[in-house]
Amino acid sequence: MKKILKSNWIHLVGFYISILIFQIFTLISGSSSLSLVNLLFAPLMLLFLYGLVFLIGFYVLILLLDYTLIKGQKLEIKRAFFLEWSIFIIPLIVSAVYYNYYLWIVLGLSLGLTQLKRLKTIKNES
């Protein structure tokens, strides 16, 4: 259980990379006027300033779900991670469409990929 909880750092890296890629696409499409230097710092600021409330809520919920689904319900890790992703992706898609802010979809896809990476990392440590 300890290695499952420790593997949650992967989400933070995935979110940063996803925001960076999203910023690059908005820069290429002309929707953004960021300079190349600011391009590296904008995702960090977006993640830790604007997204801090989201991150706190996300990590509290993901830790509770990890503990409840895997330890309490004794679900297989793969199923638990898929269920966690399913719980998060639906509100993210609805919010992205409602607020016309498509970074939420990118972050939802990132969450799915980081859940797969967590699964690989946990299995490699076993």
N, CA, C and O atoms as a GROMACS GRO file, in nm:
protein
  504
    1MET      N    1   0.083  -0.120   0.000
    1MET     CA    2   0.000   0.000   0.000
    1MET      C    3   0.087   0.126   0.000
    1MET      O    4   0.052   0.227  -0.060
    2LYS      N    5   0.200   0.116   0.068
    2LYS     CA    6   0.289   0.231   0.079
    2LYS      C    7   0.341   0.275  -0.059
    2LYS      O    8   0.347   0.394  -0.088
    3LYS      N    9   0.379   0.178  -0.142
    3LYS     CA   10   0.432   0.212  -0.274
    3LYS      C   11   0.323   0.270  -0.364
    3LYS      O   12   0.352   0.350  -0.453
    4ILE      N   13   0.198   0.231  -0.342
    4ILE     CA   14   0.087   0.287  -0.419
    4ILE      C   15   0.069   0.435  -0.384
    4ILE      O   16   0.053   0.519  -0.472
    5LEU      N   17   0.071   0.466  -0.256
    5LEU     CA   18   0.055   0.605  -0.213
    5LEU      C   19   0.175   0.690  -0.254
    5LEU      O   20   0.159   0.807  -0.288
    6LYS      N   21   0.294   0.631  -0.250
    6LYS     CA   22   0.414   0.705  -0.289
    6LYS      C   23   0.418   0.736  -0.438
    6LYS      O   24   0.483   0.832  -0.480
    7SER      N   25   0.349   0.658  -0.519
    7SER     CA   26   0.354   0.675  -0.664
    7SER      C   27   0.272   0.793  -0.713
    7SER      O   28   0.271   0.820  -0.833
    8ASN      N   29   0.204   0.864  -0.627
    8ASN     CA   30   0.119   0.975  -0.668
    8ASN      C   31   0.196   1.096  -0.720
    8ASN      O   32   0.137   1.184  -0.781
    9TRP      N   33   0.326   1.103  -0.696
    9TRP     CA   34   0.406   1.214  -0.749
    9TRP      C   35   0.404   1.216  -0.901
    9TRP      O   36   0.426   1.321  -0.963
   10ILE      N   37   0.379   1.101  -0.962
   10ILE     CA   38   0.377   1.090  -1.107
   10ILE      C   39   0.272   1.183  -1.167
   10ILE      O   40   0.292   1.237  -1.276
   11HIS      N   41   0.161   1.202  -1.096
   11HIS     CA   42   0.056   1.290  -1.148
   11HIS      C   43   0.106   1.434  -1.164
   11HIS      O   44   0.073   1.500  -1.262
   12LEU      N   45   0.184   1.480  -1.070
   12LEU     CA   46   0.235   1.617  -1.074
   12LEU      C   47   0.322   1.639  -1.198
   12LEU      O   48   0.310   1.740  -1.266
   13VAL      N   49   0.410   1.545  -1.225
   13VAL     CA   50   0.496   1.553  -1.343
   13VAL      C   51   0.411   1.548  -1.471
   13VAL      O   52   0.434   1.624  -1.565
   14GLY      N   53   0.315   1.459  -1.473
   14GLY     CA   54   0.226   1.447  -1.589
   14GLY      C   55   0.147   1.574  -1.614
   14GLY      O   56   0.131   1.616  -1.728
   15PHE      N   57   0.096   1.636  -1.507
   15PHE     CA   58   0.020   1.760  -1.522
   15PHE      C   59   0.110   1.871  -1.576
   15PHE      O   60   0.068   1.947  -1.664
   16TYR      N   61   0.233   1.880  -1.526
   16TYR     CA   62   0.325   1.984  -1.575
   16TYR      C   63   0.353   1.965  -1.724
   16TYR      O   64   0.345   2.060  -1.802
   17ILE      N   65   0.384   1.843  -1.763
   17ILE     CA   66   0.415   1.814  -1.904
   17ILE      C   67   0.292   1.842  -1.991
   17ILE      O   68   0.306   1.896  -2.101
   18SER      N   69   0.174   1.806  -1.944
   18SER     CA   70   0.051   1.830  -2.020
   18SER      C   71   0.025   1.978  -2.038
   18SER      O   72  -0.012   2.022  -2.147
   19ILE      N   73   0.043   2.056  -1.933
   19ILE     CA   74   0.023   2.201  -1.943
   19ILE      C   75   0.126   2.261  -2.037
   19ILE      O   76   0.094   2.350  -2.116
   20LEU      N   77   0.249   2.213  -2.030
   20LEU     CA   78   0.354   2.262  -2.119
   20LEU      C   79   0.319   2.235  -2.266
   20LEU      O   80   0.332   2.323  -2.351
   21ILE      N   81   0.275   2.114  -2.295
   21ILE     CA   82   0.236   2.078  -2.431
   21ILE      C   83   0.116   2.162  -2.477
   21ILE      O   84   0.112   2.209  -2.591
   22PHE      N   85   0.019   2.181  -2.388
   22PHE     CA   86  -0.097   2.263  -2.420
   22PHE      C   87  -0.055   2.407  -2.451
   22PHE      O   88  -0.105   2.469  -2.545
   23GLN      N   89   0.038   2.460  -2.371
   23GLN     CA   90   0.088   2.596  -2.394
   23GLN      C   91   0.161   2.606  -2.528
   23GLN      O   92   0.148   2.706  -2.599
   24ILE      N   93   0.237   2.504  -2.564
   24ILE     CA   94   0.308   2.504  -2.693
   24ILE      C   95   0.207   2.506  -2.807
   24ILE      O   96   0.225   2.581  -2.904
   25PHE      N   97   0.101   2.425  -2.797
   25PHE     CA   98  -0.001   2.426  -2.902
   25PHE      C   99  -0.072   2.560  -2.911
   25PHE      O  100  -0.099   2.608  -3.021
   26THR      N  101  -0.102   2.622  -2.798
   26THR     CA  102  -0.167   2.753  -2.803
   26THR      C  103  -0.072   2.860  -2.858
   26THR      O  104  -0.116   2.955  -2.922
   27LEU      N  105   0.057   2.844  -2.832
   27LEU     CA  106   0.156   2.938  -2.886
   27LEU      C  107   0.167   2.922  -3.037
   27LEU      O  108   0.171   3.022  -3.110
   28ILE      N  109   0.171   2.798  -3.084
   28ILE     CA  110   0.180   2.772  -3.228
   28ILE      C  111   0.054   2.819  -3.301
   28ILE      O  112   0.061   2.873  -3.411
   29SER      N  113  -0.062   2.798  -3.238
   29SER     CA  114  -0.187   2.836  -3.302
   29SER      C  115  -0.211   2.987  -3.300
   29SER      O  116  -0.304   3.035  -3.365
   30GLY      N  117  -0.130   3.060  -3.228
   30GLY     CA  118  -0.145   3.205  -3.222
   30GLY      C  119  -0.241   3.252  -3.114
   30GLY      O  120  -0.270   3.371  -3.104
   31SER      N  121  -0.291   3.159  -3.032
   31SER     CA  122  -0.385   3.195  -2.925
   31SER      C  123  -0.315   3.251  -2.802
   31SER      O  124  -0.380   3.301  -2.710
   32SER      N  125  -0.185   3.242  -2.801
   32SER     CA  126  -0.108   3.287  -2.685
   32SER      C  127   0.008   3.372  -2.734
   32SER      O  128   0.057   3.356  -2.846
   33SER      N  129   0.052   3.463  -2.648
   33SER     CA  130   0.164   3.549  -2.685
   33SER      C  131   0.283   3.529  -2.590
   33SER      O  132   0.360   3.622  -2.567
   34LEU      N  133   0.297   3.410  -2.537
   34LEU     CA  134   0.408   3.381  -2.446
   34LEU      C  135   0.540   3.380  -2.521
   34LEU      O  136   0.548   3.335  -2.635
   35SER      N  137   0.643   3.429  -2.455
   35SER     CA  138   0.776   3.415  -2.514
   35SER      C  139   0.828   3.275  -2.482
   35SER      O  140   0.771   3.204  -2.399
   36LEU      N  141   0.933   3.237  -2.547
   36LEU     CA  142   0.987   3.102  -2.527
   36LEU      C  143   1.036   3.082  -2.384
   36LEU      O  144   1.022   2.973  -2.329
   37VAL      N  145   1.094   3.186  -2.323
   37VAL     CA  146   1.141   3.176  -2.184
   37VAL      C  147   1.023   3.160  -2.090
   37VAL      O  148   1.027   3.078  -1.998
   38ASN      N  149   0.920   3.240  -2.113
   38ASN     CA  150   0.801   3.231  -2.027
   38ASN      C  151   0.726   3.100  -2.044
   38ASN      O  152   0.653   3.057  -1.955
   39LEU      N  153   0.746   3.036  -2.158
   39LEU     CA  154   0.679   2.910  -2.186
   39LEU      C  155   0.713   2.804  -2.082
   39LEU      O  156   0.628   2.721  -2.048
   40LEU      N  157   0.835   2.805  -2.032
   40LEU     CA  158   0.877   2.706  -1.932
   40LEU      C  159   0.822   2.738  -1.793
   40LEU      O  160   0.796   2.648  -1.714
   41PHE      N  161   0.804   2.867  -1.763
   41PHE     CA  162   0.759   2.906  -1.630
   41PHE      C  163   0.607   2.919  -1.617
   41PHE      O  164   0.552   2.905  -1.508
   42ALA      N  165   0.540   2.944  -1.728
   42ALA     CA  166   0.395   2.958  -1.726
   42ALA      C  167   0.325   2.832  -1.673
   42ALA      O  168   0.234   2.844  -1.590
   43PRO      N  169   0.363   2.711  -1.718
   43PRO     CA  170   0.297   2.592  -1.662
   43PRO      C  171   0.319   2.576  -1.512
   43PRO      O  172   0.229   2.532  -1.441
   44LEU      N  173   0.437   2.611  -1.463
   44LEU     CA  174   0.462   2.603  -1.318
   44LEU      C  175   0.373   2.700  -1.243
   44LEU      O  176   0.314   2.664  -1.141
   45MET      N  177   0.364   2.822  -1.294
   45MET     CA  178   0.278   2.920  -1.228
   45MET      C  179   0.132   2.878  -1.236
   45MET      O  180   0.058   2.891  -1.138
   46LEU      N  181   0.090   2.828  -1.351
   46LEU     CA  182  -0.048   2.784  -1.367
   46LEU      C  183  -0.079   2.668  -1.273
   46LEU      O  184  -0.187   2.662  -1.214
   47LEU      N  185   0.015   2.577  -1.260
   47LEU     CA  186  -0.005   2.459  -1.176
   47LEU      C  187  -0.006   2.493  -1.028
   47LEU      O  188  -0.092   2.447  -0.954
   48PHE      N  189   0.090   2.574  -0.984
   48PHE     CA  190   0.106   2.597  -0.840
   48PHE      C  191   0.036   2.722  -0.787
   48PHE      O  192   0.020   2.735  -0.666
   49LEU      N  193  -0.004   2.813  -0.873
   49LEU     CA  194  -0.078   2.930  -0.824
   49LEU      C  195  -0.227   2.912  -0.851
   49LEU      O  196  -0.307   2.904  -0.757
   50TYR      N  197  -0.263   2.907  -0.976
   50TYR     CA  198  -0.403   2.891  -1.013
   50TYR      C  199  -0.453   2.751  -0.976
   50TYR      O  200  -0.566   2.736  -0.930
   51GLY      N  201  -0.371   2.651  -0.996
   51GLY     CA  202  -0.414   2.513  -0.976
   51GLY      C  203  -0.391   2.458  -0.836
   51GLY      O  204  -0.418   2.340  -0.812
   52LEU      N  205  -0.343   2.540  -0.745
   52LEU     CA  206  -0.312   2.490  -0.610
   52LEU      C  207  -0.435   2.434  -0.540
   52LEU      O  208  -0.428   2.328  -0.478
   53VAL      N  209  -0.547   2.503  -0.549
   53VAL     CA  210  -0.670   2.454  -0.486
   53VAL      C  211  -0.711   2.322  -0.550
   53VAL      O  212  -0.750   2.229  -0.480
   54PHE      N  213  -0.701   2.315  -0.682
   54PHE     CA  214  -0.733   2.191  -0.752
   54PHE      C  215  -0.639   2.079  -0.708
   54PHE      O  216  -0.684   1.967  -0.682
   55LEU      N  217  -0.509   2.108  -0.699
   55LEU     CA  218  -0.411   2.006  -0.660
   55LEU      C  219  -0.435   1.953  -0.520
   55LEU      O  220  -0.426   1.833  -0.496
   56ILE      N  221  -0.465   2.043  -0.427
   56ILE     CA  222  -0.492   2.000  -0.289
   56ILE      C  223  -0.613   1.908  -0.286
   56ILE      O  224  -0.608   1.800  -0.227
   57GLY      N  225  -0.721   1.950  -0.349
   57GLY     CA  226  -0.841   1.866  -0.354
   57GLY      C  227  -0.816   1.736  -0.426
   57GLY      O  228  -0.864   1.630  -0.384
   58PHE      N  229  -0.742   1.743  -0.536
   58PHE     CA  230  -0.712   1.623  -0.615
   58PHE      C  231  -0.634   1.522  -0.530
   58PHE      O  232  -0.670   1.405  -0.525
   59TYR      N  233  -0.527   1.568  -0.464
   59TYR     CA  234  -0.445   1.474  -0.388
   59TYR      C  235  -0.517   1.418  -0.266
   59TYR      O  236  -0.497   1.302  -0.230
   60VAL      N  237  -0.599   1.498  -0.202
   60VAL     CA  238  -0.678   1.446  -0.089
   60VAL      C  239  -0.772   1.337  -0.139
   60VAL      O  240  -0.781   1.230  -0.080
   61LEU      N  241  -0.841   1.367  -0.249
   61LEU     CA  242  -0.936   1.269  -0.302
   61LEU      C  243  -0.867   1.144  -0.356
   61LEU      O  244  -0.914   1.033  -0.333
   62ILE      N  245  -0.757   1.161  -0.426
   62ILE     CA  246  -0.689   1.045  -0.486
   62ILE      C  247  -0.630   0.956  -0.376
   62ILE      O  248  -0.632   0.833  -0.387
   63LEU      N  249  -0.577   1.017  -0.269
   63LEU     CA  250  -0.524   0.937  -0.158
   63LEU      C  251  -0.635   0.862  -0.087
   63LEU      O  252  -0.619   0.746  -0.051
   64LEU      N  253  -0.749   0.929  -0.066
   64LEU     CA  254  -0.863   0.862  -0.004
   64LEU      C  255  -0.915   0.747  -0.092
   64LEU      O  256  -0.946   0.639  -0.043
   65LEU      N  257  -0.923   0.773  -0.222
   65LEU     CA  258  -0.969   0.668  -0.314
   65LEU      C  259  -0.870   0.551  -0.319
   65LEU      O  260  -0.911   0.435  -0.319
   66ASP      N  261  -0.740   0.582  -0.324
   66ASP     CA  262  -0.640   0.475  -0.323
   66ASP      C  263  -0.658   0.387  -0.200
   66ASP      O  264  -0.662   0.265  -0.210
   67TYR      N  265  -0.668   0.451  -0.087
   67TYR     CA  266  -0.677   0.376   0.038
   67TYR      C  267  -0.809   0.298   0.045
   67TYR      O  268  -0.810   0.180   0.080
   68THR      N  269  -0.920   0.365   0.011
   68THR     CA  270  -1.051   0.301   0.022
   68THR      C  271  -1.069   0.188  -0.078
   68THR      O  272  -1.113   0.079  -0.042
   69LEU      N  273  -1.034   0.213  -0.202
   69LEU     CA  274  -1.060   0.112  -0.306
   69LEU      C  275  -0.965  -0.007  -0.298
   69LEU      O  276  -1.005  -0.121  -0.317
   70ILE      N  277  -0.838   0.021  -0.270
   70ILE     CA  278  -0.740  -0.087  -0.273
   70ILE      C  279  -0.732  -0.158  -0.138
   70ILE      O  280  -0.733  -0.281  -0.132
   71LYS      N  281  -0.724  -0.082  -0.032
   71LYS     CA  282  -0.711  -0.143   0.101
   71LYS      C  283  -0.848  -0.185   0.156
   71LYS      O  284  -0.864  -0.298   0.203
   72GLY      N  285  -0.946  -0.095   0.149
   72GLY     CA  286  -1.078  -0.122   0.207
   72GLY      C  287  -1.161  -0.218   0.125
   72GLY      O  288  -1.210  -0.318   0.177
   73GLN      N  289  -1.177  -0.188  -0.003
   73GLN     CA  290  -1.260  -0.271  -0.090
   73GLN      C  291  -1.184  -0.388  -0.152
   73GLN      O  292  -1.244  -0.478  -0.212
   74LYS      N  293  -1.053  -0.386  -0.136
   74LYS     CA  294  -0.965  -0.491  -0.189
   74LYS      C  295  -0.982  -0.511  -0.340
   74LYS      O  296  -0.980  -0.623  -0.391
   75LEU      N  297  -0.997  -0.399  -0.410
   75LEU     CA  298  -1.004  -0.403  -0.556
   75LEU      C  299  -0.866  -0.425  -0.614
   75LEU      O  300  -0.766  -0.385  -0.554
   76GLU      N  301  -0.860  -0.488  -0.728
   76GLU     CA  302  -0.735  -0.502  -0.800
   76GLU      C  303  -0.686  -0.361  -0.834
   76GLU      O  304  -0.768  -0.274  -0.865
   77ILE      N  305  -0.556  -0.339  -0.830
   77ILE     CA  306  -0.499  -0.205  -0.850
   77ILE      C  307  -0.541  -0.149  -0.986
   77ILE      O  308  -0.577  -0.031  -0.995
   78LYS      N  309  -0.537  -0.229  -1.089
   78LYS     CA  310  -0.573  -0.183  -1.223
   78LYS      C  311  -0.718  -0.132  -1.227
   78LYS      O  312  -0.745  -0.027  -1.285
   79ARG      N  313  -0.808  -0.205  -1.166
   79ARG     CA  314  -0.949  -0.164  -1.163
   79ARG      C  315  -0.968  -0.039  -1.078
   79ARG      O  316  -1.045   0.050  -1.114
   80ALA      N  317  -0.897  -0.032  -0.967
   80ALA     CA  318  -0.908   0.084  -0.880
   80ALA      C  319  -0.860   0.210  -0.952
   80ALA      O  320  -0.924   0.314  -0.944
   81PHE      N  321  -0.748   0.201  -1.023
   81PHE     CA  322  -0.695   0.316  -1.096
   81PHE      C  323  -0.790   0.358  -1.208
   81PHE      O  324  -0.807   0.478  -1.231
   82PHE      N  325  -0.851   0.262  -1.277
   82PHE     CA  326  -0.947   0.295  -1.382
   82PHE      C  327  -1.070   0.363  -1.322
   82PHE      O  328  -1.121   0.460  -1.379
   83LEU      N  329  -1.117   0.313  -1.210
   83LEU     CA  330  -1.232   0.373  -1.144
   83LEU      C  331  -1.201   0.516  -1.098
   83LEU      O  332  -1.283   0.606  -1.112
   84GLU      N  333  -1.081   0.536  -1.043
   84GLU     CA  334  -1.039   0.670  -1.002
   84GLU      C  335  -1.039   0.764  -1.122
   84GLU      O  336  -1.090   0.876  -1.113
   85TRP      N  337  -0.982   0.720  -1.234
   85TRP     CA  338  -0.978   0.803  -1.354
   85TRP      C  339  -1.119   0.834  -1.401
   85TRP      O  340  -1.147   0.947  -1.441
   86SER      N  341  -1.208   0.735  -1.397
   86SER     CA  342  -1.347   0.755  -1.439
   86SER      C  343  -1.417   0.859  -1.352
   86SER      O  344  -1.496   0.939  -1.402
   87ILE      N  345  -1.388   0.858  -1.225
   87ILE     CA  346  -1.449   0.955  -1.133
   87ILE      C  347  -1.404   1.096  -1.167
   87ILE      O  348  -1.484   1.190  -1.158
   88PHE      N  349  -1.280   1.112  -1.206
   88PHE     CA  350  -1.227   1.245  -1.235
   88PHE      C  351  -1.259   1.295  -1.376
   88PHE      O  352  -1.284   1.414  -1.394
   89ILE      N  353  -1.259   1.207  -1.475
   89ILE     CA  354  -1.267   1.251  -1.614
   89ILE      C  355  -1.402   1.311  -1.649
   89ILE      O  356  -1.408   1.407  -1.726
   90ILE      N  357  -1.510   1.260  -1.596
   90ILE     CA  358  -1.643   1.310  -1.631
   90ILE      C  359  -1.661   1.457  -1.592
   90ILE      O  360  -1.701   1.537  -1.676
   91PRO      N  361  -1.633   1.496  -1.466
   91PRO     CA  362  -1.646   1.639  -1.433
   91PRO      C  363  -1.548   1.727  -1.511
   91PRO      O  364  -1.580   1.842  -1.541
   92LEU      N  365  -1.430   1.675  -1.543
   92LEU     CA  366  -1.334   1.754  -1.619
   92LEU      C  367  -1.385   1.783  -1.760
   92LEU      O  368  -1.371   1.894  -1.810
   93ILE      N  369  -1.443   1.684  -1.825
   93ILE     CA  370  -1.496   1.704  -1.960
   93ILE      C  371  -1.615   1.800  -1.957
   93ILE      O  372  -1.624   1.891  -2.040
   94VAL      N  373  -1.704   1.780  -1.863
   94VAL     CA  374  -1.821   1.869  -1.851
   94VAL      C  375  -1.775   2.013  -1.826
   94VAL      O  376  -1.827   2.106  -1.888
   95SER      N  377  -1.680   2.032  -1.736
   95SER     CA  378  -1.628   2.167  -1.707
   95SER      C  379  -1.559   2.228  -1.828
   95SER      O  380  -1.575   2.347  -1.855
   96ALA      N  381  -1.484   2.148  -1.901
   96ALA     CA  382  -1.414   2.198  -2.020
   96ALA      C  383  -1.512   2.250  -2.124
   96ALA      O  384  -1.491   2.356  -2.182
   97VAL      N  385  -1.619   2.176  -2.146
   97VAL     CA  386  -1.718   2.218  -2.244
   97VAL      C  387  -1.797   2.339  -2.192
   97VAL      O  388  -1.818   2.435  -2.266
   98TYR      N  389  -1.841   2.334  -2.068
   98TYR     CA  390  -1.922   2.442  -2.011
   98TYR      C  391  -1.846   2.574  -2.006
   98TYR      O  392  -1.901   2.679  -2.041
   99TYR      N  393  -1.719   2.570  -1.961
   99TYR     CA  394  -1.641   2.693  -1.948
   99TYR      C  395  -1.555   2.723  -2.070
   99TYR      O  396  -1.482   2.822  -2.072
  100ASN      N  397  -1.563   2.638  -2.173
  100ASN     CA  398  -1.483   2.655  -2.294
  100ASN      C  399  -1.334   2.667  -2.260
  100ASN      O  400  -1.263   2.752  -2.314
  101TYR      N  401  -1.289   2.581  -2.172
  101TYR     CA  402  -1.150   2.580  -2.124
  101TYR      C  403  -1.097   2.439  -2.140
  101TYR      O  404  -1.110   2.356  -2.049
  102TYR      N  405  -1.037   2.411  -2.254
  102TYR     CA  406  -1.006   2.274  -2.293
  102TYR      C  407  -0.881   2.216  -2.229
  102TYR      O  408  -0.847   2.100  -2.253
  103LEU      N  409  -0.814   2.294  -2.149
  103LEU     CA  410  -0.702   2.239  -2.072
  103LEU      C  411  -0.751   2.129  -1.978
  103LEU      O  412  -0.676   2.037  -1.946
  104TRP      N  413  -0.876   2.138  -1.934
  104TRP     CA  414  -0.932   2.036  -1.844
  104TRP      C  415  -0.934   1.899  -1.911
  104TRP      O  416  -0.907   1.798  -1.846
  105ILE      N  417  -0.964   1.896  -2.040
  105ILE     CA  418  -0.964   1.768  -2.112
  105ILE      C  419  -0.822   1.713  -2.121
  105ILE      O  420  -0.799   1.594  -2.103
  106VAL      N  421  -0.728   1.802  -2.149
  106VAL     CA  422  -0.587   1.761  -2.156
  106VAL      C  423  -0.542   1.705  -2.022
  106VAL      O  424  -0.473   1.603  -2.017
  107LEU      N  425  -0.582   1.770  -1.913
  107LEU     CA  426  -0.544   1.721  -1.780
  107LEU      C  427  -0.613   1.589  -1.747
  107LEU      O  428  -0.555   1.504  -1.679
  108GLY      N  429  -0.735   1.570  -1.794
  108GLY     CA  430  -0.804   1.442  -1.775
  108GLY      C  431  -0.735   1.328  -1.849
  108GLY      O  432  -0.721   1.218  -1.796
  109LEU      N  433  -0.691   1.356  -1.971
  109LEU     CA  434  -0.616   1.255  -2.046
  109LEU      C  435  -0.481   1.229  -1.980
  109LEU      O  436  -0.435   1.115  -1.975
  110SER      N  437  -0.420   1.334  -1.929
  110SER     CA  438  -0.293   1.319  -1.857
  110SER      C  439  -0.312   1.230  -1.734
  110SER      O  440  -0.227   1.147  -1.704
  111LEU      N  441  -0.422   1.249  -1.665
  111LEU     CA  442  -0.450   1.166  -1.547
  111LEU      C  443  -0.458   1.019  -1.586
  111LEU      O  444  -0.406   0.932  -1.516
  112GLY      N  445  -0.524   0.990  -1.698
  112GLY     CA  446  -0.531   0.851  -1.744
  112GLY      C  447  -0.394   0.793  -1.775
  112GLY      O  448  -0.364   0.680  -1.738
  113LEU      N  449  -0.311   0.872  -1.843
  113LEU     CA  450  -0.175   0.826  -1.875
  113LEU      C  451  -0.089   0.810  -1.750
  113LEU      O  452  -0.010   0.716  -1.740
  114THR      N  453  -0.104   0.901  -1.655
  114THR     CA  454  -0.024   0.889  -1.533
  114THR      C  455  -0.072   0.773  -1.446
  114THR      O  456   0.007   0.714  -1.372
  115GLN      N  457  -0.201   0.740  -1.454
  115GLN     CA  458  -0.249   0.622  -1.383
  115GLN      C  459  -0.184   0.495  -1.441
  115GLN      O  460  -0.147   0.404  -1.368
  116LEU      N  461  -0.171   0.491  -1.574
  116LEU     CA  462  -0.103   0.377  -1.637
  116LEU      C  463   0.044   0.372  -1.597
  116LEU      O  464   0.098   0.264  -1.571
  117LYS      N  465   0.107   0.488  -1.592
  117LYS     CA  466   0.248   0.496  -1.549
  117LYS      C  467   0.262   0.451  -1.404
  117LYS      O  468   0.357   0.379  -1.371
  118ARG      N  469   0.170   0.492  -1.319
  118ARG     CA  470   0.172   0.446  -1.179
  118ARG      C  471   0.161   0.295  -1.171
  118ARG      O  472   0.233   0.230  -1.095
  119LEU      N  473   0.071   0.238  -1.251
  119LEU     CA  474   0.052   0.093  -1.252
  119LEU      C  475   0.180   0.023  -1.291
  119LEU      O  476   0.218  -0.076  -1.228
  120LYS      N  477   0.247   0.073  -1.396
  120LYS     CA  478   0.375   0.015  -1.438
  120LYS      C  479   0.480   0.027  -1.329
  120LYS      O  480   0.553  -0.068  -1.301
  121THR      N  481   0.488   0.145  -1.268
  121THR     CA  482   0.587   0.169  -1.164
  121THR      C  483   0.566   0.076  -1.045
  121THR      O  484   0.662   0.021  -0.991
  122ILE      N  485   0.443   0.059  -1.005
  122ILE     CA  486   0.411  -0.028  -0.890
  122ILE      C  487   0.445  -0.173  -0.923
  122ILE      O  488   0.501  -0.244  -0.840
  123LYS      N  489   0.412  -0.216  -1.044
  123LYS     CA  490   0.441  -0.355  -1.082
  123LYS      C  491   0.590  -0.380  -1.095
  123LYS      O  492   0.638  -0.490  -1.065
  124ASN      N  493   0.666  -0.278  -1.140
  124ASN     CA  494   0.812  -0.293  -1.151
  124ASN      C  495   0.879  -0.300  -1.014
  124ASN      O  496   0.984  -0.363  -0.998
  125GLU      N  497   0.819  -0.234  -0.914
  125GLU     CA  498   0.877  -0.236  -0.778
  125GLU      C  499   0.846  -0.364  -0.705
  125GLU      O  500   0.913  -0.398  -0.608
  126SER      N  501   0.744  -0.437  -0.752
  126SER     CA  502   0.703  -0.562  -0.682
  126SER      C  503   0.800  -0.675  -0.711
  126SER      O  504   0.781  -0.786  -0.661
   0.00000   0.00000   0.00000
